[in-house]
Amino acid sequence: MMTSEFFHWPRDISEAKAVQDDFKNKVKIIPLRKNPEFIAGVDAAFLNNKAIGVACVYKYPEIIPVEDAYAVTEITFPYIPGFLSFREGPAIIEALNRLKIKPHVILFDGQGIAHPKGLGIASHIGVILDIPTIGCAKSRLVGEYKQPGMNKGKASSLKYQGNIVGAVVRTRDNVKPVFISLGHRIDLEASVVIALRCVRRYRIPEPLRRADFLSKKIKREQLPEKL
C-alpha cells in the first residue's frame, strides 16, 4: 500500500500536473472485493495557512458513528481550481492515519474521475492509499446528464467526453440530486448503493455530514486557541 509517507506532495502547478497525468492512469474501476464493514466520510476546512482534515467512521450498513479523528497541517499548495486535492489531501490523509478503525471505503465531498483531468480528490487519495473511494459532490464539475426522477433512488448517468464517469442521484424525495463519481477500486453500482444507504434524514450521506460539521466546529472553537 502506498501511503503519504512515500508520496511527495507537489509545491507548484507543473509538479501537480505531472502527478495528475501519472495518477489518472493508475485509477482502477473494479467491483468491490467484499462488502464493507466500516465507511469513512472525510472533509477539510481552512484557517489562515492551516488545513483541518477530518475523518468520521461509521459502521456499515447500520450507519452508526464509531470513531472520529482530525489533523492540522500546513497548507503548501495554492488555491487553484482543478487541483484542490493537493491543498486538502495532506490533512485528510493524516486524519485517516490517526484512525484506530480503518475504513474499507472512503466517501469524499468532491469528485472522483468526473474531473477535467480524470483525477478528483476521491480518485487521487484512493490511488495514494490504494483503497476504495467514492466522490459525492453537491454540484457538477464536468459532464452532461438528464435530471433523474424526483423520488429517492432515482438516478441518471453523468457522461464526460463520451464516457460514464458517475451518476446523478436523488438521495431524498423532491430534493436536489448529488453527483456520485467513481473514485478508485469500486464500480458505479456499488458507489451509488453505498451512498444511498448512508443517507438518513438529509440529502448528504451521514459520514460526510458529520465530517463537514466537525471540520467547521474545530475551525471555529478549537484551532484559534491552539495556533
C-alpha positions in Angstrom: 0.0 0.0 0.0 1.3 3.4 -0.9 0.9 6.0 1.9 1.5 9.7 2.2 4.8 8.8 3.9 6.1 7.8 0.5 4.3 10.4 -1.6 5.9 13.8 -2.2 3.2 16.4 -2.3 3.9 18.9 -5.1 4.6 22.5 -4.3 3.9 24.0 -7.7 1.5 23.6 -10.7 4.0 21.9 -13.0 4.6 19.1 -10.5 0.9 18.8 -9.8 0.1 18.4 -13.5 2.7 15.7 -13.8 1.2 13.8 -10.8 -2.3 14.1 -12.3 -1.1 12.7 -15.6 0.6 9.8 -13.8 -2.1 9.0 -11.3 -5.1 9.1 -13.7 -3.6 6.0 -15.4 -3.4 4.2 -12.0 -7.1 4.6 -11.2 -8.9 1.2 -11.1 -12.6 1.0 -11.7 -13.3 -2.5 -10.5 -16.0 -4.3 -8.4 -15.6 -4.2 -4.6 -13.8 -7.4 -3.4 -16.1 -7.7 -0.4 -18.9 -5.8 1.4 -17.5 -3.0 3.6 -17.9 -3.2 7.4 -16.8 0.4 8.0 -17.3 3.5 5.9 -15.5 6.8 6.4 -16.5 10.3 5.4 -13.8 12.9 5.1 -13.7 16.7 4.7 -11.4 19.7 5.1 -11.6 23.2 6.4 -9.1 26.0 6.3 -7.9 28.7 8.6 -5.1 31.1 7.6 -2.2 28.8 6.5 -3.6 25.7 8.1 -5.8 22.8 6.8 -8.0 20.8 9.1 -8.7 17.3 7.9 -11.4 15.3 9.5 -12.3 11.6 9.1 -15.5 10.1 10.5 -16.0 6.3 10.6 -19.4 4.6 10.6 -20.5 1.0 11.0 -22.0 -0.1 7.7 -24.7 -0.8 6.7 -26.2 0.2 10.1 -24.8 3.7 9.7 -23.7 4.1 13.3 -20.8 6.5 14.1 -17.9 4.7 15.8 -14.8 7.0 15.6 -13.7 10.4 14.6 -10.2 11.8 14.0 -8.7 15.0 12.8 -5.3 16.5 11.9 -4.0 20.0 11.3 -1.3 20.5 8.6 0.4 23.5 6.9 -1.0 24.4 3.6 1.7 24.0 1.0 -0.2 24.4 -2.3 -2.1 27.4 -3.6 -5.8 27.5 -4.3 -6.2 26.5 -7.9 -9.5 25.1 -9.3 -9.0 21.6 -10.5 -6.1 21.0 -8.1 -7.9 21.1 -4.7 -6.7 17.6 -3.7 -3.1 19.0 -3.4 -4.4 21.5 -0.9 -6.7 19.3 1.1 -5.0 15.9 0.7 -2.2 16.0 3.3 -4.6 16.9 6.1 -7.2 14.4 5.1 -4.6 11.6 4.8 -3.2 12.5 8.2 -6.6 12.3 9.8 -7.2 8.9 8.2 -3.9 7.7 9.5 -5.0 8.6 13.1 -8.0 6.4 13.0 -7.8 3.2 15.0 -10.6 1.7 12.9 -9.5 1.5 9.3 -12.4 2.1 6.8 -13.0 -0.2 3.9 -14.5 2.6 1.7 -14.0 6.4 2.0 -16.5 9.0 0.9 -15.3 12.4 -0.3 -17.1 15.7 -0.6 -15.7 16.1 -4.1 -15.1 14.4 -7.4 -13.6 11.1 -8.5 -12.9 10.7 -12.2 -15.7 13.3 -13.0 -12.9 15.8 -13.2 -11.2 17.7 -16.1 -8.0 15.6 -15.7 -9.8 12.5 -14.6 -8.4 12.7 -11.1 -10.5 14.5 -8.5 -9.8 14.2 -4.8 -11.6 10.8 -4.4 -9.5 9.2 -7.1 -6.3 11.0 -6.1 -6.4 9.9 -2.5 -7.7 6.5 -3.4 -4.6 5.8 -5.5 -2.3 7.1 -2.8 -3.8 4.9 -0.1 -4.9 2.1 -2.5 -8.3 2.0 -1.0 -11.9 2.1 -2.5 -13.1 5.6 -2.7 -16.3 7.4 -3.8 -16.8 11.1 -4.8 -20.1 12.5 -3.6 -20.4 16.2 -4.6 -23.2 18.7 -4.2 -22.6 20.1 -7.7 -21.3 19.1 -11.1 -17.8 19.8 -12.1 -17.8 18.3 -15.6 -20.2 16.2 -17.7 -23.7 16.1 -19.1 -26.7 14.5 -17.7 -30.5 14.3 -17.7 -32.4 15.1 -14.5 -33.3 11.9 -12.6 -36.8 11.3 -11.3 -37.9 13.1 -8.2 -38.1 10.1 -5.9 -35.3 8.8 -3.7 -33.0 6.3 -5.5 -33.7 7.7 -9.0 -30.5 8.2 -11.0 -29.2 9.2 -14.4 -25.8 8.8 -15.9 -23.1 11.5 -15.8 -21.2 11.5 -19.0 -18.0 13.3 -19.9 -16.1 13.0 -23.2 -18.2 10.0 -24.2 -17.6 8.1 -21.0 -19.8 7.4 -18.0 -17.9 9.0 -15.1 -20.6 8.9 -12.4 -24.3 9.1 -11.6 -26.7 11.9 -10.7 -28.7 10.5 -7.8 -31.8 11.7 -5.9 -31.0 10.8 -2.3 -34.3 12.1 -0.9 -37.7 12.7 -2.5 -38.0 16.1 -4.2 -34.6 17.4 -3.3 -31.6 18.4 -5.4 -29.6 15.4 -6.6 -26.0 14.6 -5.6 -23.2 13.8 -8.0 -21.7 10.3 -7.3 -18.4 10.0 -9.0 -16.2 6.9 -9.4 -13.2 7.2 -7.2 -10.9 4.1 -7.1 -11.2 0.4 -6.7 -15.0 0.4 -6.9 -17.7 0.4 -9.6 -20.6 2.7 -10.2 -23.3 0.4 -9.0 -21.6 -0.1 -5.6 -20.8 3.6 -5.3 -24.5 4.5 -5.7 -25.7 1.8 -3.3 -23.3 2.8 -0.6 -24.0 6.5 -0.9 -27.8 5.9 -0.7 -27.5 3.6 2.3 -25.5 6.3 4.1 -28.3 8.8 3.7 -30.7 9.3 6.6 -32.8 12.5 7.2 -30.7 14.7 4.9 -29.6 14.9 1.3 -25.9 14.3 2.0 -24.6 10.9 3.3 -24.2 10.9 7.1 -20.4 10.3 7.2 -19.9 13.4 5.1 -22.3 15.5 7.0 -20.5 14.6 10.3 -17.1 15.3 8.8 -18.3 18.7 7.5 -19.8 19.6 10.9 -16.7 18.6 12.8 -14.3 20.4 10.5 -16.2 23.6 10.9 -16.5 23.1 14.7 -12.8 22.5 15.1 -12.1 25.6 13.0 -14.5 27.7 15.0 -13.8 26.6 18.5 -10.5 24.8 18.9 -8.0 26.0 16.3 -7.8 29.7 17.4 -6.8 28.5 20.8 -4.1 26.2 19.6 -2.5 28.2 16.7 
